[in-house]
Amino acid sequence: MDQIRLLICTSCAGTRDRMAEQLAVNAALTRAGLADRVEVADHSCFSGCAEPTALALQSAGRASYVFSGVNVVADADDIAATCQTYLDSPAGWIEDARPCGRLRMCLRARIPAL
């Protein structure tokens, strides 16, 4: 079973409730049946400071993604949907991002797997 990592920026500016963000994402991943496949971790900066909040998806042998302009609490279900779409895509290369909801508009970088 593939495992992926969801990294959430901890230094993005603005009024943020990190506990609410963590609870919202974990609840959305649980509802989607992904809690055991997605490791949620903090990262200090993705250089997406102009449009906080930034997050990234990565996994061995898969493309990596960076998003910014994300409202982690409000977008939690779209984050989970994006994780599912990522897992369902060959080598993590998402061709049709419509299932990702609003996150498809927040994509800033897609990097091919090594």
N, CA, C and O atoms as a MOPAC input file, in Angstrom:
PM7 MOZYME 1SCF
protein

 N      0.84600 1    -1.18200 1     0.00000 1
 C      0.00000 1     0.00000 1     0.00000 1
 C      0.88600 1     1.23800 1     0.00000 1
 O      1.77200 1     1.37800 1     0.84300 1
 N      0.64200 1     2.13200 1    -0.94900 1
 C      1.41900 1     3.36900 1    -1.05400 1
 C      1.17200 1     4.27200 1     0.14900 1
 O      0.05600 1     4.38200 1     0.65500 1
 N      2.24800 1     4.91100 1     0.58600 1
 C      2.18900 1     5.92000 1     1.63800 1
 C      2.61600 1     7.25400 1     1.03100 1
 O      3.53400 1     7.30700 1     0.21300 1
 N      1.94900 1     8.32000 1     1.43400 1
 C      2.33900 1     9.64300 1     0.97000 1
 C      2.50300 1    10.56300 1     2.16700 1
 O      2.02700 1    10.28000 1     3.26600 1
 N      3.18600 1    11.66700 1     1.92600 1
 C      3.40100 1    12.66600 1     2.96900 1
 C      2.74400 1    13.96700 1     2.54900 1
 O      2.93700 1    14.45200 1     1.43500 1
 N      1.96700 1    14.51800 1     3.46400 1
 C      1.35400 1    15.83500 1     3.30100 1
 C      2.06700 1    16.76400 1     4.26400 1
 O      1.99300 1    16.59000 1     5.48000 1
 N      2.75600 1    17.74800 1     3.71700 1
 C      3.51400 1    18.70600 1     4.52600 1
 C      2.77600 1    20.03900 1     4.54000 1
 O      2.38300 1    20.55600 1     3.49500 1
 N      2.59700 1    20.58200 1     5.73200 1
 C      1.89600 1    21.85600 1     5.88600 1
 C      2.87200 1    22.88400 1     6.44800 1
 O      3.54100 1    22.64200 1     7.45300 1
 N      2.94000 1    24.02900 1     5.78600 1
 C      3.85000 1    25.09200 1     6.21000 1
 C      3.46400 1    25.59800 1     7.60100 1
 O      2.28800 1    25.83100 1     7.88300 1
 N      4.45000 1    25.76100 1     8.44900 1
 C      4.20300 1    26.28000 1     9.79800 1
 C      4.52600 1    27.75500 1     9.93100 1
 O      4.19700 1    28.36900 1    10.94600 1
 N      5.17200 1    28.34100 1     8.91100 1
 C      5.58100 1    29.74200 1     9.04500 1
 C      4.75000 1    30.69600 1     8.19800 1
 O      4.99900 1    31.90100 1     8.21100 1
 N      3.76800 1    30.18300 1     7.46300 1
 C      2.92400 1    31.08000 1     6.66600 1
 C      2.24400 1    32.10700 1     7.57100 1
 O      1.78000 1    31.79100 1     8.66700 1
 N      2.20200 1    33.32200 1     7.08600 1
 C      1.65800 1    34.43000 1     7.86700 1
 C      0.14000 1    34.36000 1     7.95700 1
 O     -0.50500 1    33.53500 1     7.30900 1
 N     -0.40000 1    35.23100 1     8.76200 1
 C     -1.84700 1    35.32500 1     8.90200 1
 C     -2.31000 1    34.69700 1    10.20200 1
 O     -1.54900 1    34.03000 1    10.90400 1
 N     -3.55700 1    34.92400 1    10.49600 1
 C     -4.14600 1    34.34900 1    11.70100 1
 C     -4.45800 1    32.89200 1    11.42500 1
 O     -5.28000 1    32.56600 1    10.56800 1
 N     -3.78400 1    32.01800 1    12.17000 1
 C     -3.95700 1    30.58300 1    11.96700 1
 C     -4.10900 1    29.89000 1    13.30400 1
 O     -3.48400 1    30.26500 1    14.29600 1
 N     -4.93900 1    28.88500 1    13.30900 1
 C     -5.09900 1    28.02300 1    14.47000 1
 C     -4.56000 1    26.66200 1    14.05900 1
 O     -5.28100 1    25.85200 1    13.47600 1
 N     -3.28300 1    26.41000 1    14.36400 1
 C     -2.61500 1    25.18000 1    13.93100 1
 C     -3.33400 1    23.93100 1    14.45000 1
 O     -3.40100 1    22.92400 1    13.74300 1
 N     -3.86700 1    23.98100 1    15.66100 1
 C     -4.58100 1    22.82500 1    16.19500 1
 C     -5.84300 1    22.56100 1    15.37000 1
 O     -6.13400 1    21.41100 1    15.04100 1
 N     -6.58900 1    23.60500 1    15.03600 1
 C     -7.79200 1    23.44800 1    14.21500 1
 C     -7.42600 1    22.90400 1    12.83400 1
 O     -8.15400 1    22.08200 1    12.27800 1
 N     -6.29900 1    23.36100 1    12.27800 1
 C     -5.84700 1    22.85400 1    10.98400 1
 C     -5.56000 1    21.35600 1    11.06100 1
 O     -5.99900 1    20.58300 1    10.20900 1
 N     -4.82200 1    20.96200 1    12.09000 1
 C     -4.47900 1    19.54300 1    12.25100 1
 C     -5.72400 1    18.69200 1    12.44100 1
 O     -5.85200 1    17.63000 1    11.83200 1
 N     -6.63300 1    19.15000 1    13.27400 1
 C     -7.86900 1    18.40200 1    13.52000 1
 C     -8.70600 1    18.28300 1    12.24800 1
 O     -9.23800 1    17.21200 1    11.95400 1
 N     -8.82400 1    19.37600 1    11.49300 1
 C     -9.62700 1    19.36900 1    10.27100 1
 C     -9.04300 1    18.42300 1     9.22700 1
 O     -9.77900 1    17.65200 1     8.61100 1
 N     -7.73900 1    18.47400 1     9.02500 1
 C     -7.10400 1    17.60200 1     8.03100 1
 C     -7.19600 1    16.14900 1     8.47300 1
 O     -7.53600 1    15.28200 1     7.66700 1
 N     -6.90200 1    15.86900 1     9.72700 1
 C     -6.97100 1    14.48700 1    10.20600 1
 C     -8.38900 1    13.93900 1    10.10100 1
 O     -8.57200 1    12.78100 1     9.72500 1
 N     -9.38600 1    14.74100 1    10.42200 1
 C    -10.77700 1    14.30200 1    10.31600 1
 C    -11.15200 1    14.03200 1     8.85800 1
 O    -11.81500 1    13.03700 1     8.56500 1
 N    -10.73300 1    14.91000 1     7.94200 1
 C    -11.03700 1    14.72300 1     6.52200 1
 C    -10.35700 1    13.47200 1     5.97800 1
 O    -10.95500 1    12.72800 1     5.20100 1
 N     -9.11400 1    13.23600 1     6.38000 1
 C     -8.41000 1    12.03000 1     5.93400 1
 C     -9.07700 1    10.77500 1     6.48500 1
 O     -9.17200 1     9.76200 1     5.79200 1
 N     -9.53000 1    10.84000 1     7.71100 1
 C    -10.23300 1     9.70200 1     8.31100 1
 C    -11.53900 1     9.43300 1     7.56700 1
 O    -11.83500 1     8.28500 1     7.23300 1
 N    -12.32100 1    10.47700 1     7.30500 1
 C    -13.57600 1    10.32000 1     6.55600 1
 C    -13.33500 1     9.70600 1     5.18000 1
 O    -14.15500 1     8.93300 1     4.68500 1
 N    -12.21100 1    10.05200 1     4.57100 1
 C    -11.88600 1     9.55900 1     3.23100 1
 C    -11.23600 1     8.17600 1     3.26700 1
 O    -10.95700 1     7.59500 1     2.21800 1
 N    -10.99400 1     7.65000 1     4.45900 1
 C    -10.36000 1     6.33900 1     4.58500 1
 C     -8.87300 1     6.36300 1     4.28500 1
 O     -8.30300 1     5.34800 1     3.88500 1
 N     -8.23700 1     7.51700 1     4.47400 1
 C     -6.82800 1     7.69100 1     4.11900 1
 C     -5.90100 1     7.88400 1     5.31000 1
 O     -4.70100 1     8.08100 1     5.12300 1
 N     -6.42100 1     7.83300 1     6.51600 1
 C     -5.61000 1     8.15100 1     7.69600 1
 C     -4.37100 1     7.27200 1     7.80400 1
 O     -3.33900 1     7.72300 1     8.30100 1
 N     -4.45600 1     6.03000 1     7.34800 1
 C     -3.30500 1     5.13800 1     7.45100 1
 C     -2.37200 1     5.21900 1     6.24300 1
 O     -1.32500 1     4.57200 1     6.22500 1
 N     -2.74400 1     6.00600 1     5.23800 1
 C     -1.92400 1     6.11700 1     4.02900 1
 C     -1.25800 1     7.47900 1     3.87100 1
 O     -0.37400 1     7.64700 1     3.03000 1
 N     -1.68400 1     8.45800 1     4.68400 1
 C     -1.15400 1     9.81800 1     4.56400 1
 C     -0.50900 1    10.22300 1     5.88100 1
 O     -1.17000 1    10.28000 1     6.91900 1
 N      0.78100 1    10.50100 1     5.82700 1
 C      1.49900 1    11.04100 1     6.97900 1
 C      1.42300 1    12.56000 1     6.88900 1
 O      1.87200 1    13.14900 1     5.90600 1
 N      0.86500 1    13.18200 1     7.89600 1
 C      0.77600 1    14.64300 1     7.94200 1
 C      1.93300 1    15.14700 1     8.78900 1
 O      2.12700 1    14.70000 1     9.92000 1
 N      2.70000 1    16.07900 1     8.23800 1
 C      3.86300 1    16.60900 1     8.94800 1
 C      3.95600 1    18.11700 1     8.71500 1
 O      3.39300 1    18.65200 1     7.76100 1
 N      4.67200 1    18.77400 1     9.59800 1
 C      4.93100 1    20.20400 1     9.47900 1
 C      6.20900 1    20.43500 1     8.68400 1
 O      7.12000 1    19.60700 1     8.67800 1
 N      6.25200 1    21.57900 1     8.01600 1
 C      7.47600 1    22.02100 1     7.34300 1
 C      7.56100 1    23.52600 1     7.53700 1
 O      6.54000 1    24.21400 1     7.52400 1
 N      8.77100 1    24.03900 1     7.71700 1
 C      8.91100 1    25.44000 1     8.10900 1
 C      8.64300 1    26.45000 1     6.99500 1
 O      8.19900 1    27.55800 1     7.29300 1
 N      8.89200 1    26.11800 1     5.72200 1
 C      8.64600 1    27.10400 1     4.66900 1
 C      8.73300 1    26.45500 1     3.29500 1
 O      9.61200 1    25.63100 1     3.04300 1
 N      7.81400 1    26.83100 1     2.40800 1
 C      7.83700 1    26.39400 1     1.01400 1
 C      8.05600 1    27.57400 1     0.07400 1
 O      7.91900 1    27.42300 1    -1.14000 1
 N      8.38600 1    28.72300 1     0.60200 1
 C      8.58600 1    29.94300 1    -0.17800 1
 C      7.33900 1    30.32700 1    -0.96600 1
 O      7.42900 1    30.85000 1    -2.07700 1
 N      6.18000 1    30.06100 1    -0.37900 1
 C      4.92200 1    30.47900 1    -0.96900 1
 C      4.32300 1    31.61100 1    -0.16300 1
 O      3.10300 1    31.74300 1    -0.06600 1
 N      5.18000 1    32.42000 1     0.40900 1
 C      4.78400 1    33.43400 1     1.38200 1
 C      3.78500 1    34.45800 1     0.83300 1
 O      2.99300 1    35.01600 1     1.59300 1
 N      3.81700 1    34.70400 1    -0.45500 1
 C      2.90700 1    35.69300 1    -1.03600 1
 C      1.45400 1    35.23000 1    -0.97300 1
 O      0.54300 1    36.05700 1    -1.00200 1
 N      1.22600 1    33.90800 1    -0.88700 1
 C     -0.12600 1    33.35600 1    -0.84800 1
 C     -0.21500 1    32.25000 1     0.20600 1
 O     -0.25900 1    31.06900 1    -0.13800 1
 N     -0.24200 1    32.62200 1     1.46600 1
 C     -0.33300 1    31.58900 1     2.50100 1
 C     -1.71200 1    30.93000 1     2.49600 1
 O     -2.68600 1    31.57300 1     2.10300 1
 N     -1.81400 1    29.79900 1     2.87700 1
 C     -0.89600 1    28.84200 1     3.46100 1
 C     -0.44500 1    27.85400 1     2.38500 1
 O     -1.22100 1    27.49100 1     1.50100 1
 N      0.81000 1    27.42500 1     2.46800 1
 C      1.36600 1    26.49200 1     1.49700 1
 C      1.38600 1    25.08600 1     2.07700 1
 O      1.50300 1    24.88500 1     3.28600 1
 N      1.26700 1    24.11800 1     1.16800 1
 C      1.41800 1    22.72000 1     1.56000 1
 C      1.98200 1    21.94900 1     0.38300 1
 O      1.99500 1    22.44400 1    -0.74400 1
 N      2.44900 1    20.73200 1     0.64400 1
 C      3.05700 1    19.91100 1    -0.39800 1
 C      2.65100 1    18.45800 1    -0.22200 1
 O      2.33400 1    18.01200 1     0.88000 1
 N      2.66900 1    17.73200 1    -1.32900 1
 C      2.46500 1    16.28600 1    -1.35500 1
 C      3.70600 1    15.65600 1    -1.94700 1
 O      4.24700 1    16.14400 1    -2.93900 1
 N      4.16500 1    14.55200 1    -1.33000 1
 C      5.30800 1    13.84800 1    -1.88900 1
 C      5.25500 1    12.37800 1    -1.48200 1
 O      4.63100 1    12.00400 1    -0.49000 1
 N      5.93000 1    11.56700 1    -2.28000 1
 C      6.04800 1    10.14500 1    -2.00200 1
 C      7.15100 1     9.59200 1    -2.88400 1
 O      7.40500 1    10.11100 1    -3.97200 1
 N      7.80500 1     8.54200 1    -2.41800 1
 C      8.87600 1     7.91300 1    -3.18700 1
 C      8.34100 1     7.42600 1    -4.53000 1
 O      7.31500 1     6.74900 1    -4.59100 1
 N      9.04100 1     7.77300 1    -5.60000 1
 C      8.67700 1     7.32500 1    -6.92700 1
 C      7.47200 1     8.02300 1    -7.52900 1
 O      6.95400 1     7.58400 1    -8.55500 1
 N      7.01900 1     9.09700 1    -6.91200 1
 C      5.85300 1     9.84800 1    -7.39900 1
 C      6.23500 1    11.31300 1    -7.62000 1
 O      7.22300 1    11.80600 1    -7.07500 1
 N      5.43200 1    11.98500 1    -8.42600 1
 C      5.58200 1    13.42300 1    -8.59900 1
 C      5.36900 1    14.11000 1    -7.25200 1
 O      4.71900 1    13.56100 1    -6.36300 1
 N      5.91100 1    15.29000 1    -7.11300 1
 C      5.69000 1    16.11200 1    -5.91700 1
 C      4.89600 1    17.34600 1    -6.32300 1
 O      5.01500 1    17.83400 1    -7.44700 1
 N      4.08800 1    17.84200 1    -5.39700 1
 C      3.22200 1    18.99100 1    -5.65500 1
 C      3.38100 1    20.02000 1    -4.55600 1
 O      3.55700 1    19.67000 1    -3.38900 1
 N      3.31900 1    21.29800 1    -4.92900 1
 C      3.30200 1    22.39800 1    -3.96900 1
 C      2.06300 1    23.24000 1    -4.26900 1
 O      1.80100 1    23.59900 1    -5.41700 1
 N      1.31700 1    23.54400 1    -3.23000 1
 C      0.11400 1    24.36700 1    -3.32100 1
 C      0.28400 1    25.57700 1    -2.42200 1
 O      0.97600 1    25.49900 1    -1.40600 1
 N     -0.33400 1    26.69400 1    -2.77700 1
 C     -0.36600 1    27.84800 1    -1.87700 1
 C     -1.71800 1    28.53700 1    -2.02800 1
 O     -2.45600 1    28.29400 1    -2.98300 1
 N     -2.02400 1    29.40200 1    -1.06000 1
 C     -3.33100 1    30.03800 1    -1.04000 1
 C     -4.39200 1    29.10600 1    -0.48700 1
 O     -5.57400 1    29.23500 1    -0.80700 1
 N     -3.96500 1    28.16300 1     0.34800 1
 C     -4.86400 1    27.15000 1     0.90600 1
 C     -5.35500 1    27.60000 1     2.27900 1
 O     -4.56700 1    28.05600 1     3.10800 1
 N     -6.64400 1    27.47000 1     2.51100 1
 C     -7.22100 1    27.64100 1     3.84200 1
 C     -7.35500 1    26.22600 1     4.38300 1
 O     -8.30300 1    25.51800 1     4.04400 1
 N     -6.42000 1    25.81200 1     5.21600 1
 C     -6.30600 1    24.41500 1     5.61800 1
 C     -7.59800 1    23.88800 1     6.24200 1
 O     -7.98800 1    22.75500 1     5.96100 1
 N     -8.26400 1    24.66800 1     7.07100 1
 C     -9.49800 1    24.20100 1     7.71300 1
 C    -10.63100 1    24.11800 1     6.69200 1
 O    -11.27500 1    23.07600 1     6.56900 1
 N    -10.87700 1    25.18900 1     5.97000 1
 C    -11.98100 1    25.21700 1     5.00400 1
 C    -11.75300 1    24.25400 1     3.84000 1
 O    -12.71000 1    23.72500 1     3.27300 1
 N    -10.49800 1    24.02800 1     3.48600 1
 C    -10.16300 1    23.17800 1     2.34500 1
 C     -9.81300 1    21.74300 1     2.73500 1
 O     -9.32200 1    20.98700 1     1.89700 1
 N    -10.05000 1    21.35400 1     3.97700 1
 C     -9.62500 1    20.03600 1     4.46300 1
 C    -10.18200 1    18.89500 1     3.61100 1
 O     -9.45100 1    17.95400 1     3.30200 1
 N    -11.44700 1    18.95600 1     3.22800 1
 C    -12.01100 1    17.88700 1     2.40200 1
 C    -11.37600 1    17.86100 1     1.01700 1
 O    -11.16700 1    16.78600 1     0.45600 1
 N    -11.06500 1    19.02900 1     0.45800 1
 C    -10.37900 1    19.07900 1    -0.83600 1
 C     -8.93600 1    18.57500 1    -0.70500 1
 O     -8.40300 1    17.97400 1    -1.63800 1
 N     -8.31500 1    18.81500 1     0.43300 1
 C     -6.97300 1    18.28100 1     0.67800 1
 C     -7.03400 1    16.75900 1     0.66900 1
 O     -6.20600 1    16.10900 1     0.03200 1
 N     -8.00500 1    16.18900 1     1.36800 1
 C     -8.15600 1    14.72700 1     1.38900 1
 C     -8.45900 1    14.19800 1    -0.00300 1
 O     -7.91600 1    13.16700 1    -0.40000 1
 N     -9.31700 1    14.88200 1    -0.75100 1
 C     -9.64900 1    14.45700 1    -2.11800 1
 C     -8.41300 1    14.50400 1    -3.01300 1
 O     -8.23200 1    13.64300 1    -3.87500 1
 N     -7.56800 1    15.50500 1    -2.80700 1
 C     -6.33600 1    15.61400 1    -3.57900 1
 C     -5.38300 1    14.47100 1    -3.22600 1
 O     -4.73100 1    13.91100 1    -4.10600 1
 N     -5.30500 1    14.13200 1    -1.95600 1
 C     -4.47800 1    12.98900 1    -1.54500 1
 C     -4.96600 1    11.71400 1    -2.22300 1
 O     -4.15400 1    10.92200 1    -2.70000 1
 N     -6.27900 1    11.50400 1    -2.27500 1
 C     -6.83600 1    10.32000 1    -2.92800 1
 C     -6.53700 1    10.33000 1    -4.42400 1
 O     -6.15700 1     9.30600 1    -4.99100 1
 N     -6.70600 1    11.46900 1    -5.05500 1
 C     -6.42600 1    11.58700 1    -6.48300 1
 C     -4.95600 1    11.30800 1    -6.76300 1
 O     -4.62100 1    10.64600 1    -7.74500 1
 N     -4.09300 1    11.80600 1    -5.91000 1
 C     -2.64600 1    11.58100 1    -6.01000 1
 C     -2.34000 1    10.09300 1    -5.90800 1
 O     -1.56500 1     9.56300 1    -6.70400 1
 N     -2.93300 1     9.42400 1    -4.94900 1
 C     -2.71700 1     7.98700 1    -4.78100 1
 C     -3.25800 1     7.19500 1    -5.96700 1
 O     -2.69000 1     6.16400 1    -6.32800 1
 N     -4.32400 1     7.65200 1    -6.56700 1
 C     -4.95000 1     6.95500 1    -7.69800 1
 C     -4.24500 1     7.20600 1    -9.02600 1
 O     -4.50500 1     6.50000 1   -10.00000 1
 N     -3.36600 1     8.19000 1    -9.08300 1
 C     -2.72200 1     8.58000 1   -10.33800 1
 C     -1.40800 1     7.82900 1   -10.53300 1
 O     -0.61700 1     7.71600 1    -9.59700 1
 N     -1.16600 1     7.31200 1   -11.74500 1
 C      0.09600 1     6.61900 1   -12.01300 1
 C      1.28800 1     7.52800 1   -11.72400 1
 O      1.38000 1     8.63600 1   -12.25300 1
 N      2.18700 1     7.04900 1   -10.88700 1
 C      3.38600 1     7.79500 1   -10.48300 1
 C      3.04400 1     9.15800 1    -9.88800 1
 O      3.88000 1    10.06200 1    -9.88100 1
 N      1.81600 1     9.30800 1    -9.39000 1
 C      1.41400 1    10.55500 1    -8.76100 1
 C      1.17600 1    11.70100 1    -9.72400 1
 O      1.00900 1    12.84200 1    -9.29300 1
 N      1.15900 1    11.42200 1   -11.02300 1
 C      0.99100 1    12.47100 1   -12.03000 1
 C     -0.49600 1    12.66500 1   -12.29400 1
 O     -1.10700 1    11.88700 1   -13.02700 1
 N     -1.07500 1    13.69400 1   -11.70100 1
 C     -2.50400 1    13.96100 1   -11.80400 1
 C     -2.80100 1    14.64300 1   -13.13400 1
 O     -2.33900 1    15.75600 1   -13.38500 1
 N     -3.56800 1    13.97300 1   -13.98100 1
 C     -3.94100 1    14.52100 1   -15.28700 1
 C     -5.24300 1    15.31400 1   -15.21200 1
 O     -5.38500 1    16.34500 1   -15.86900 1
 N     -6.19400 1    14.82800 1   -14.40800 1
 C     -7.49900 1    15.48300 1   -14.27100 1
 C     -7.64900 1    15.90400 1   -12.81500 1
 O     -7.88700 1    15.06300 1   -11.94900 1
 N     -7.51300 1    17.18500 1   -12.54300 1
 C     -7.51200 1    17.68700 1   -11.17400 1
 C     -8.89400 1    18.08100 1   -10.66800 1
 O     -9.01000 1    18.58600 1    -9.55200 1
 N     -9.93500 1    17.86700 1   -11.45000 1
 C    -11.27400 1    18.25300 1   -11.00300 1
 C    -11.66800 1    17.62500 1    -9.66500 1
 O    -12.32500 1    18.29200 1    -8.86600 1
 N    -11.29300 1    16.36000 1    -9.38300 1
 C    -11.65500 1    15.79400 1    -8.07600 1
 C    -10.99200 1    16.51600 1    -6.89300 1
 O    -11.40600 1    16.33600 1    -5.74800 1
 N     -9.97500 1    17.32100 1    -7.16500 1
 C     -9.24700 1    18.02900 1    -6.10600 1
 C    -10.00200 1    19.25600 1    -5.59400 1
 O     -9.55900 1    19.90000 1    -4.64400 1
 N    -11.12000 1    19.57800 1    -6.20400 1
 C    -11.88300 1    20.74000 1    -5.75700 1
 C    -11.08900 1    22.02300 1    -5.92000 1
 O    -10.40200 1    22.21300 1    -6.92400 1
 N    -11.18300 1    22.90200 1    -4.93300 1
 C    -10.52800 1    24.20500 1    -5.00100 1
 C     -9.01500 1    24.10600 1    -5.07000 1
 O     -8.36900 1    25.01700 1    -5.58700 1
 N     -8.42700 1    23.02400 1    -4.56300 1
 C     -6.96700 1    22.90900 1    -4.57100 1
 C     -6.37900 1    22.93200 1    -5.97900 1
 O     -5.22000 1    23.30700 1    -6.15900 1
 N     -7.16800 1    22.53600 1    -6.97800 1
 C     -6.63100 1    22.55900 1    -8.34900 1
 C     -6.27200 1    23.98000 1    -8.75700 1
 O     -5.42700 1    24.17600 1    -9.63000 1
 N     -6.90300 1    24.97300 1    -8.13900 1
 C     -6.59800 1    26.37000 1    -8.43600 1
 C     -5.42700 1    26.89900 1    -7.59800 1
 O     -4.93900 1    28.00400 1    -7.83700 1
 N     -4.98800 1    26.11800 1    -6.63000 1
 C     -3.91500 1    26.52500 1    -5.71500 1
 C     -2.56400 1    25.90000 1    -6.07000 1
 O     -1.56600 1    26.15000 1    -5.39500 1
 N     -2.53600 1    25.09500 1    -7.12100 1
 C     -1.29500 1    24.42400 1    -7.50000 1
 C     -0.25700 1    25.44100 1    -7.96800 1
 O     -0.54400 1    26.28800 1    -8.81400 1
 N      0.94600 1    25.35000 1    -7.41400 1
 C      2.04300 1    26.25500 1    -7.79800 1
 C      3.17600 1    25.52800 1    -8.48200 1
 O      3.89700 1    26.12000 1    -9.28500 1
 N      3.35200 1    24.22500 1    -8.17200 1
 C      4.43800 1    23.46600 1    -8.81700 1
 C      4.09100 1    21.98000 1    -8.81300 1
 O      3.55200 1    21.44400 1    -7.84400 1
 N      4.42300 1    21.33400 1    -9.93500 1
 C      4.32400 1    19.88400 1   -10.05700 1
 C      5.67100 1    19.41500 1   -10.57900 1
 O      6.10000 1    19.80900 1   -11.66400 1
 N      6.33500 1    18.57000 1    -9.79700 1
 C      7.69200 1    18.15400 1   -10.10800 1
 C      7.69300 1    16.65400 1   -10.38300 1
 O      7.23400 1    15.88700 1    -9.53600 1
 N      8.18900 1    16.20800 1   -11.52900 1
 C      8.18600 1    14.77500 1   -11.83800 1
 C      9.02900 1    13.98200 1   -10.83900 1
 O      9.95400 1    14.50700 1   -10.21900 1
 N      8.68500 1    12.72000 1   -10.70600 1
 C      9.46200 1    11.82600 1    -9.83700 1
 C     10.86500 1    11.64400 1   -10.39600 1
 O     11.09100 1    11.77200 1   -11.60000 1
 N     11.79600 1    11.34700 1    -9.51000 1
 C     13.16800 1    11.05400 1    -9.96000 1
 C     13.18900 1     9.73500 1   -10.69800 1
 O     14.24500 1     9.30300 1   -11.15900 1

